[in-house]
Amino acid sequence: METDQVKPLAPVSDLPSSDDGEAALHLNQVRRKKFVKCLGSVAALAIILVVVIIILIFTVFRVKDPIINMNGVAVMRLELINGTIPKPGSNISVTADVLVKNPNVASFKYRNTTTTLYYYGKVVGDARGPPGRAKARRTVRMNITIDIIVDRILASPNLVTDVRSGTLTMVSYSRVGGRINILNIIKRHVTVKMNCSMTVNIFSQGIQQQKCKRQVDV
């Protein structure tokens, strides 16, 4: 009679216990909570960064329009006949003191500036200024000299009336075009235009009255 072989029982220490399962479950829960907290922290940080960037864009980094001003105008080389009428064939030089103010946190790089002078709707002189750069929150000062063609003024039927009043009424048109670049992220092309009507005193050769209007095109 063959004796049935009996397999030995596994040691008690090798059998899985309920305590080990609970420990593994607790460890997984702890890891899950840490992951959720980490993910929440990253999300909160991302939201804060987005809010800060939006605030900067609409406050500090908000692109503002450059400002152009005609600070003053001086008349040079005005040759008169009998102290009243400009001499035919001569040229009058007008020097305009132009200010370009940049209120932005980035520089404003502008192209050639142009200034045209009109006498009752007809061009009697123009000038071009060199390109340049207005640094952040700085003002650039430019002296632009305009040579006026006297013969065009003499051909105007309004000259006699102006000479009798002792003044010449003229209009200047200045144009400055350029680009504002903030951190290579925010870029904006702007063109600043300014129309000025001025009254020139023939005897003192100075500007008696001046009014200017600005316009910005983007």
Backbone as CSV, one residue per row, in Angstrom:
resi,resn,N_x,N_y,N_z,CA_x,CA_y,CA_z,C_x,C_y,C_z
1,MET,0.854,-1.173,0.000,0.000,0.000,0.000,0.899,1.235,0.000
2,GLU,0.611,2.032,-1.074,1.478,3.201,-1.224,0.966,4.318,-0.327
3,THR,1.952,4.929,0.189,1.634,6.029,1.105,1.488,7.319,0.311
4,ASP,0.324,7.993,0.466,0.116,9.299,-0.224,1.084,10.341,0.324
5,GLN,1.661,11.020,-0.645,2.601,12.080,-0.227,1.814,13.309,0.191
6,VAL,2.134,13.822,1.271,1.450,15.006,1.819,2.366,16.216,1.676
7,LYS,1.815,17.261,0.991,2.617,18.498,0.795,2.701,19.257,2.091
8,PRO,3.858,19.762,2.363,3.997,20.546,3.607,3.234,21.844,3.502
9,LEU,2.692,22.309,4.570,1.971,23.585,4.625,2.948,24.741,4.544
10,ALA,2.473,25.811,3.894,3.322,27.004,3.782,3.496,27.640,5.142
11,PRO,4.657,28.172,5.368,4.868,28.839,6.661,3.883,29.984,6.841
12,VAL,3.552,30.201,8.059,2.581,31.257,8.367,3.084,32.613,7.904
13,SER,4.411,32.830,7.956,4.981,34.128,7.589,4.865,34.414,6.107
14,ASP,4.723,33.335,5.229,4.640,33.527,3.782,3.237,33.862,3.316
15,LEU,2.224,33.688,4.111,0.856,33.950,3.696,0.552,35.441,3.749
16,PRO,-0.158,36.008,2.710,-0.511,37.437,2.737,-1.459,37.718,3.882
17,SER,-1.214,38.802,4.503,-2.037,39.178,5.637,-2.860,40.405,5.283
18,SER,-3.934,40.615,6.016,-4.793,41.775,5.773,-4.083,43.073,6.131
19,ASP,-3.134,43.027,7.047,-2.384,44.230,7.421,-1.539,44.741,6.272
20,ASP,-0.926,43.824,5.484,-0.112,44.233,4.333,-0.985,44.901,3.269
21,GLY,-2.165,44.386,3.033,-3.067,44.986,2.037,-3.502,46.374,2.434
22,GLU,-3.811,46.547,3.727,-4.214,47.870,4.188,-3.052,48.868,4.089
23,ALA,-1.850,48.421,4.339,-0.685,49.303,4.255,-0.454,49.754,2.816
24,ALA,-0.596,48.806,1.862,-0.414,49.157,0.452,-1.486,50.142,0.000
25,LEU,-2.726,49.921,0.449,-3.816,50.817,0.087,-3.584,52.214,0.661
26,HIS,-3.131,52.277,1.870,-2.855,53.566,2.505,-1.732,54.301,1.771
27,LEU,-0.694,53.531,1.362,0.424,54.136,0.635,-0.038,54.713,-0.693
28,ASN,-0.909,54.005,-1.383,-1.436,54.506,-2.664,-2.260,55.781,-2.452
29,GLN,-3.029,55.801,-1.381,-3.828,56.990,-1.095,-2.934,58.197,-0.793
30,VAL,-1.859,57.966,-0.047,-0.929,59.053,0.268,-0.269,59.587,-0.991
31,ARG,0.139,58.636,-1.881,0.756,59.061,-3.133,-0.233,59.838,-4.002
32,ARG,-1.479,59.404,-4.028,-2.497,60.079,-4.835,-2.740,61.489,-4.310
33,LYS,-2.801,61.637,-2.984,-3.008,62.956,-2.399,-1.843,63.892,-2.711
34,LYS,-0.615,63.377,-2.637,0.547,64.197,-2.959,0.526,64.626,-4.421
35,PHE,0.121,63.741,-5.308,0.046,64.059,-6.738,-1.003,65.147,-7.004
36,VAL,-2.164,64.990,-6.319,-3.230,65.992,-6.488,-2.766,67.358,-5.973
37,LYS,-2.093,67.364,-4.811,-1.595,68.621,-4.273,-0.561,69.251,-5.198
38,CYS,0.335,68.451,-5.747,1.369,68.955,-6.657,0.736,69.521,-7.922
39,LEU,-0.245,68.765,-8.459,-0.932,69.221,-9.662,-1.686,70.519,-9.399
40,GLY,-2.330,70.620,-8.232,-3.035,71.840,-7.870,-2.097,73.027,-7.728
41,SER,-0.911,72.785,-7.155,0.060,73.861,-7.000,0.551,74.368,-8.346
42,VAL,0.826,73.443,-9.261,1.268,73.835,-10.609,0.184,74.625,-11.320
43,ALA,-1.059,74.166,-11.217,-2.177,74.871,-11.859,-2.354,76.267,-11.278
44,ALA,-2.257,76.373,-9.944,-2.397,77.678,-9.300,-1.288,78.624,-9.725
45,LEU,-0.055,78.102,-9.826,1.076,78.918,-10.263,0.881,79.392,-11.697
46,ALA,0.386,78.495,-12.553,0.136,78.867,-13.946,-0.930,79.962,-14.040
47,ILE,-1.980,79.857,-13.244,-3.041,80.871,-13.250,-2.495,82.210,-12.775
48,ILE,-1.658,82.189,-11.732,-1.067,83.427,-11.216,-0.199,84.085,-12.283
49,LEU,0.605,83.278,-12.982,1.469,83.817,-14.037,0.638,84.442,-15.152
50,VAL,-0.440,83.772,-15.551,-1.305,84.305,-16.604,-1.923,85.632,-16.172
51,VAL,-2.382,85.695,-14.920,-2.981,86.928,-14.407,-1.955,88.058,-14.378
52,VAL,-0.721,87.744,-13.930,0.335,88.755,-13.879,0.664,89.269,-15.278
53,ILE,0.755,88.355,-16.247,1.054,88.760,-17.628,-0.053,89.648,-18.184
54,ILE,-1.295,89.284,-17.927,-2.427,90.093,-18.412,-2.393,91.486,-17.782
55,ILE,-2.101,91.545,-16.470,-2.026,92.843,-15.795,-0.905,93.697,-16.385
56,LEU,0.252,93.070,-16.646,1.371,93.814,-17.233,1.037,94.318,-18.628
57,ILE,0.348,93.484,-19.419,-0.004,93.881,-20.789,-0.922,95.089,-20.782
58,PHE,-1.864,95.121,-19.839,-2.841,96.211,-19.826,-2.409,97.401,-18.970
59,THR,-1.245,97.296,-18.314,-0.779,98.427,-17.506,0.620,98.846,-17.960
60,VAL,1.645,98.152,-17.475,3.019,98.552,-17.767,3.347,98.387,-19.247
61,PHE,2.978,97.240,-19.840,3.332,96.944,-21.220,2.292,97.432,-22.230
62,ARG,1.291,98.162,-21.766,0.288,98.663,-22.707,0.929,99.709,-23.618
63,VAL,0.749,99.514,-24.918,1.369,100.412,-25.885,0.622,101.744,-25.896
64,LYS,1.359,102.808,-25.647,0.789,104.150,-25.645,1.247,104.896,-26.894
65,ASP,0.419,105.812,-27.326,0.729,106.567,-28.537,1.850,107.564,-28.271
66,PRO,2.878,107.609,-29.150,3.894,108.657,-29.027,3.254,110.036,-29.229
67,ILE,3.881,111.043,-28.673,3.362,112.405,-28.731,4.359,113.288,-29.468
68,ILE,3.876,114.045,-30.439,4.712,114.984,-31.179,4.217,116.401,-30.901
69,ASN,5.143,117.279,-30.605,4.806,118.669,-30.292,5.680,119.616,-31.101
70,MET,5.088,120.718,-31.507,5.845,121.795,-32.130,6.184,122.785,-31.026
71,ASN,7.439,122.702,-30.542,7.830,123.511,-29.400,7.989,124.984,-29.763
72,GLY,8.385,125.241,-30.990,8.574,126.624,-31.417,9.007,126.690,-32.860
73,VAL,8.821,127.848,-33.463,9.196,128.073,-34.854,9.896,129.422,-34.946
74,ALA,11.025,129.451,-35.660,11.775,130.691,-35.851,11.934,130.960,-37.343
75,VAL,11.724,132.205,-37.749,11.861,132.602,-39.154,13.251,133.207,-39.357
76,MET,13.946,132.678,-40.362,15.297,133.146,-40.650,15.364,133.632,-42.104
77,ARG,16.311,134.513,-42.373,16.604,134.996,-43.734,15.371,135.542,-44.446
78,LEU,14.570,136.294,-43.758,13.403,136.905,-44.373,13.809,138.270,-44.938
79,GLU,13.945,138.347,-46.261,14.340,139.581,-46.935,13.088,140.300,-47.438
80,LEU,12.902,141.541,-47.018,11.706,142.296,-47.349,12.042,143.515,-48.203
81,ILE,11.093,143.889,-49.045,11.180,145.119,-49.823,10.335,146.172,-49.114
82,ASN,10.965,147.299,-48.805,10.289,148.368,-48.064,9.752,147.881,-46.708
83,GLY,10.347,146.793,-46.216,9.971,146.293,-44.904,8.635,145.599,-44.835
84,THR,8.032,145.301,-46.003,6.699,144.687,-45.996,6.590,143.466,-46.898
85,ILE,7.093,143.524,-48.123,6.888,142.457,-49.103,8.157,141.620,-49.232
86,PRO,8.041,140.279,-49.180,9.214,139.423,-49.377,9.867,139.670,-50.730
87,LYS,11.172,139.652,-50.757,11.931,139.915,-51.984,11.787,138.753,-52.960
88,PRO,11.402,139.029,-54.231,11.263,137.953,-55.227,12.598,137.238,-55.453
89,GLY,12.505,135.910,-55.642,13.689,135.104,-55.905,14.462,134.684,-54.679
90,SER,14.095,135.220,-53.518,14.788,134.855,-52.287,14.058,133.697,-51.599
91,ASN,14.733,133.107,-50.657,14.153,132.013,-49.881,14.068,132.405,-48.408
92,ILE,13.005,131.975,-47.780,12.834,132.175,-46.344,13.089,130.849,-45.646
93,SER,13.887,130.873,-44.614,14.148,129.662,-43.835,13.338,129.697,-42.549
94,VAL,12.632,128.607,-42.300,11.864,128.458,-41.068,12.409,127.253,-40.317
95,THR,12.844,127.460,-39.090,13.366,126.368,-38.259,12.310,125.966,-37.238
96,ALA,11.899,124.716,-37.319,10.866,124.202,-36.415,11.524,123.350,-35.335
97,ASP,11.200,123.628,-34.100,11.688,122.857,-32.956,10.629,121.806,-32.622
98,VAL,10.886,120.554,-33.042,9.906,119.475,-32.912,10.329,118.529,-31.792
99,LEU,9.379,118.163,-30.927,9.624,117.225,-29.828,8.841,115.942,-30.069
100,VAL,9.505,114.805,-29.938,8.850,113.499,-30.023,8.993,112.827,-28.664
101,LYS,7.860,112.652,-27.979,7.857,112.056,-26.636,7.369,110.619,-26.714
102,ASN,8.131,109.714,-26.099,7.776,108.297,-26.075,7.401,107.900,-24.642
103,PRO,6.105,107.690,-24.338,5.684,107.352,-22.974,5.737,105.854,-22.666
104,ASN,6.254,105.036,-23.564,6.234,103.582,-23.404,7.474,103.080,-22.665
105,VAL,7.407,101.811,-22.233,8.533,101.178,-21.539,9.535,100.607,-22.536
106,ALA,9.241,100.717,-23.822,10.148,100.262,-24.874,10.446,101.438,-25.789
107,SER,11.521,101.331,-26.548,11.924,102.424,-27.420,11.002,102.536,-28.630
108,PHE,10.930,103.728,-29.188,10.147,104.005,-30.384,11.123,104.342,-31.502
109,LYS,11.232,103.443,-32.464,12.137,103.634,-33.589,11.352,104.229,-34.744
110,TYR,11.735,105.434,-35.167,10.984,106.117,-36.206,11.826,106.305,-37.471
111,ARG,11.107,106.425,-38.576,11.747,106.628,-39.875,11.951,108.120,-40.113
112,ASN,12.244,108.489,-41.367,12.436,109.899,-41.700,11.193,110.702,-41.347
113,THR,11.396,111.833,-40.723,10.283,112.723,-40.413,10.108,113.708,-41.574
114,THR,8.876,114.031,-41.877,8.591,114.965,-42.969,7.755,116.125,-42.442
115,THR,8.075,117.306,-42.900,7.322,118.511,-42.551,7.076,119.311,-43.824
116,THR,5.823,119.648,-44.064,5.431,120.412,-45.252,4.730,121.682,-44.823
117,LEU,5.048,122.778,-45.500,4.477,124.073,-45.168,3.549,124.527,-46.300
118,TYR,2.351,124.998,-45.921,1.342,125.429,-46.894,0.999,126.902,-46.667
119,TYR,0.750,127.578,-47.794,0.251,128.950,-47.737,-1.031,129.012,-48.550
120,TYR,-2.145,129.062,-47.835,-3.481,129.024,-48.432,-3.644,127.822,-49.370
121,GLY,-3.274,126.647,-48.865,-3.501,125.398,-49.581,-2.420,124.997,-50.560
122,LYS,-1.439,125.844,-50.826,-0.370,125.521,-51.766,0.932,125.263,-51.018
123,VAL,1.660,124.235,-51.469,2.933,123.891,-50.838,3.971,124.953,-51.175
124,VAL,4.549,125.532,-50.151,5.581,126.546,-50.362,6.927,126.124,-49.776
125,GLY,6.972,124.948,-49.145,8.238,124.455,-48.612,8.062,123.129,-47.905
126,ASP,9.101,122.318,-47.879,9.073,121.050,-47.149,10.485,120.692,-46.708
127,ALA,10.555,119.758,-45.778,11.842,119.331,-45.235,11.711,117.921,-44.697
128,ARG,12.846,117.240,-44.620,12.901,115.881,-44.074,13.910,115.832,-42.936
129,GLY,13.502,115.162,-41.870,14.403,114.950,-40.749,14.956,113.532,-40.770
130,PRO,16.107,113.301,-40.159,16.720,111.969,-40.172,15.959,110.984,-39.291
131,PRO,16.094,109.675,-39.585,15.481,108.667,-38.698,16.194,108.631,-37.356
132,GLY,15.546,108.034,-36.382,16.155,107.976,-35.056,15.393,107.057,-34.132
133,ARG,15.722,107.159,-32.866,15.102,106.306,-31.845,14.841,107.126,-30.586
134,ALA,13.606,107.067,-30.126,13.255,107.698,-28.855,13.263,106.619,-27.780
135,LYS,14.155,106.741,-26.815,14.265,105.739,-25.759,13.012,105.713,-24.896
136,ALA,12.913,104.635,-24.118,11.729,104.461,-23.272,11.559,105.643,-22.331
137,ARG,10.322,106.198,-22.356,9.953,107.305,-21.477,10.938,108.472,-21.590
138,ARG,11.342,108.757,-22.816,12.237,109.878,-23.077,11.656,110.740,-24.198
139,THR,12.200,111.941,-24.341,11.761,112.874,-25.365,12.942,113.232,-26.264
140,VAL,12.719,113.140,-27.558,13.744,113.487,-28.544,13.418,114.856,-29.128
141,ARG,14.425,115.683,-29.222,14.246,117.046,-29.752,14.930,117.147,-31.106
142,MET,14.192,117.661,-32.086,14.717,117.783,-33.442,14.501,119.209,-33.950
143,ASN,15.514,119.760,-34.602,15.395,121.054,-35.265,15.327,120.809,-36.776
144,ILE,14.183,121.108,-37.352,13.956,120.882,-38.777,13.897,122.233,-39.483
145,THR,14.768,122.409,-40.486,14.811,123.661,-41.233,14.055,123.505,-42.547
146,ILE,13.111,124.407,-42.778,12.282,124.377,-43.988,12.613,125.600,-44.828
147,ASP,12.982,125.366,-46.070,13.241,126.465,-47.006,11.955,126.776,-47.765
148,ILE,11.476,128.007,-47.615,10.231,128.426,-48.248,10.529,129.103,-49.578
149,ILE,9.784,128.717,-50.594,9.929,129.310,-51.919,9.074,130.588,-51.956
150,VAL,9.750,131.720,-51.961,9.061,133.002,-51.843,8.178,133.278,-53.049
151,ASP,8.623,132.871,-54.239,7.852,133.156,-55.448,6.455,132.553,-55.386
152,ARG,6.291,131.425,-54.723,4.962,130.807,-54.599,4.071,131.633,-53.667
153,ILE,4.686,132.260,-52.670,3.908,133.128,-51.787,3.492,134.397,-52.527
154,LEU,4.410,134.937,-53.321,4.110,136.158,-54.069,3.017,135.937,-55.110
155,ALA,2.883,134.683,-55.574,1.863,134.395,-56.591,0.472,134.242,-55.991
156,SER,0.360,134.243,-54.680,-0.943,134.067,-54.041,-1.715,135.392,-54.016
157,PRO,-3.002,135.357,-54.370,-3.813,136.589,-54.318,-4.088,137.063,-52.890
158,ASN,-3.778,136.224,-51.885,-4.031,136.597,-50.490,-2.871,137.366,-49.871
159,LEU,-1.764,137.516,-50.617,-0.573,138.136,-50.038,-0.808,139.604,-49.689
160,VAL,-1.505,140.321,-50.558,-1.727,141.748,-50.320,-2.468,141.970,-49.009
161,THR,-3.498,141.161,-48.770,-4.270,141.293,-47.527,-3.411,140.977,-46.316
162,ASP,-2.578,139.929,-46.425,-1.723,139.562,-45.298,-0.679,140.631,-45.010
163,VAL,-0.115,141.223,-46.087,0.895,142.259,-45.890,0.292,143.476,-45.191
164,ARG,-0.927,143.829,-45.558,-1.591,144.958,-44.910,-1.820,144.702,-43.422
165,SER,-2.102,143.440,-43.083,-2.311,143.109,-41.668,-1.002,142.912,-40.921
166,GLY,0.104,142.808,-41.680,1.409,142.626,-41.058,1.722,141.195,-40.659
167,THR,0.913,140.252,-41.114,1.121,138.846,-40.748,0.947,137.937,-41.967
168,LEU,1.560,136.770,-41.904,1.376,135.717,-42.899,0.784,134.500,-42.193
169,THR,-0.300,133.978,-42.717,-0.947,132.807,-42.125,-0.524,131.553,-42.888
170,MET,0.082,130.602,-42.186,0.580,129.374,-42.811,0.121,128.157,-42.023
171,VAL,0.198,127.006,-42.694,-0.160,125.729,-42.069,0.985,124.748,-42.289
172,SER,1.403,124.084,-41.230,2.455,123.071,-41.332,1.871,121.687,-41.067
173,TYR,2.401,120.704,-41.779,1.974,119.318,-41.604,3.211,118.467,-41.357
174,SER,3.278,117.834,-40.195,4.421,116.984,-39.829,3.960,115.542,-39.672
175,ARG,4.830,114.639,-40.069,4.494,113.209,-40.028,5.702,112.420,-39.540
176,VAL,5.476,111.579,-38.503,6.517,110.715,-37.945,5.961,109.300,-37.874
177,GLY,6.553,108.386,-38.620,6.126,106.986,-38.619,7.192,106.091,-38.037
178,GLY,6.782,105.085,-37.267,7.764,104.199,-36.666,7.123,102.976,-36.043
179,ARG,7.900,102.282,-35.209,7.439,101.041,-34.597,7.865,100.964,-33.136
180,ILE,6.944,100.444,-32.318,7.225,100.187,-30.904,7.306,98.681,-30.707
181,ASN,8.401,98.207,-30.104,8.625,96.772,-29.926,8.907,96.502,-28.455
182,ILE,8.008,95.742,-27.798,8.162,95.404,-26.379,8.499,93.924,-26.250
183,LEU,9.774,93.641,-25.926,10.257,92.276,-25.667,10.007,91.335,-26.849
184,ASN,9.953,91.880,-28.066,9.686,91.083,-29.275,8.374,90.305,-29.187
185,ILE,7.499,90.721,-28.296,6.192,90.066,-28.137,5.084,90.997,-28.621
186,ILE,5.127,92.213,-28.145,4.124,93.209,-28.527,4.766,94.177,-29.506
187,LYS,4.287,94.186,-30.739,4.813,95.069,-31.771,3.666,95.898,-32.338
188,ARG,3.949,97.178,-32.538,2.904,98.069,-33.045,3.518,99.145,-33.921
189,HIS,2.972,99.264,-35.116,3.383,100.324,-36.033,2.456,101.524,-35.837
190,VAL,3.025,102.682,-35.650,2.235,103.893,-35.448,2.771,105.006,-36.340
191,THR,1.865,105.895,-36.716,2.219,107.097,-37.463,1.576,108.289,-36.767
192,VAL,2.423,109.190,-36.307,1.941,110.379,-35.616,1.916,111.536,-36.604
193,LYS,0.754,112.194,-36.710,0.605,113.329,-37.615,0.226,114.564,-36.810
194,MET,0.691,115.721,-37.279,0.372,116.958,-36.585,0.169,118.087,-37.590
195,ASN,-0.954,118.759,-37.463,-1.270,119.933,-38.266,-1.215,121.167,-37.378
196,CYS,-0.456,122.158,-37.816,-0.333,123.391,-37.047,-0.660,124.580,-37.944
197,SER,-1.534,125.438,-37.471,-1.782,126.709,-38.145,-1.044,127.786,-37.373
198,MET,-0.298,128.623,-38.088,0.529,129.625,-37.421,0.414,130.963,-38.134
199,THR,0.577,132.003,-37.362,0.570,133.361,-37.883,1.953,133.962,-37.682
200,VAL,2.623,134.306,-38.795,3.977,134.844,-38.758,3.915,136.364,-38.816
201,ASN,4.526,137.018,-37.860,4.610,138.468,-37.858,5.709,138.906,-38.819
202,ILE,5.334,139.682,-39.831,6.293,140.067,-40.859,7.386,140.964,-40.292
203,PHE,7.062,141.838,-39.361,8.026,142.821,-38.867,8.985,142.224,-37.846
204,SER,8.457,141.442,-36.904,9.325,140.835,-35.887,9.924,139.515,-36.351
205,GLN,9.389,138.972,-37.468,9.829,137.684,-38.026,9.711,136.555,-37.008
206,GLY,8.704,136.634,-36.184,8.443,135.590,-35.195,7.031,135.049,-35.327
207,ILE,6.762,133.980,-34.602,5.435,133.364,-34.624,4.546,134.090,-33.632
208,GLN,3.486,134.675,-34.148,2.587,135.446,-33.301,1.517,134.573,-32.651
209,GLN,1.070,133.544,-33.368,0.038,132.643,-32.855,0.207,131.276,-33.489
210,GLN,-0.091,130.240,-32.731,0.071,128.870,-33.243,-0.922,127.932,-32.563
211,LYS,-1.577,127.100,-33.355,-2.488,126.075,-32.848,-2.189,124.760,-33.569
212,CYS,-2.095,123.676,-32.797,-1.738,122.372,-33.368,-2.747,121.308,-32.979
213,LYS,-2.952,120.376,-33.886,-3.810,119.208,-33.647,-3.026,117.956,-34.029
214,ARG,-3.110,116.941,-33.149,-2.396,115.680,-33.398,-3.356,114.562,-33.768
215,GLN,-2.822,113.613,-34.538,-3.593,112.426,-34.919,-2.643,111.239,-34.983
216,VAL,-3.089,110.091,-34.459,-2.261,108.880,-34.446,-2.972,107.789,-35.243
217,ASP,-2.267,107.241,-36.230,-2.773,106.131,-37.032,-1.990,104.872,-36.683
218,VAL,-2.697,103.742,-36.540,-2.046,102.468,-36.207,-2.295,101.471,-37.310
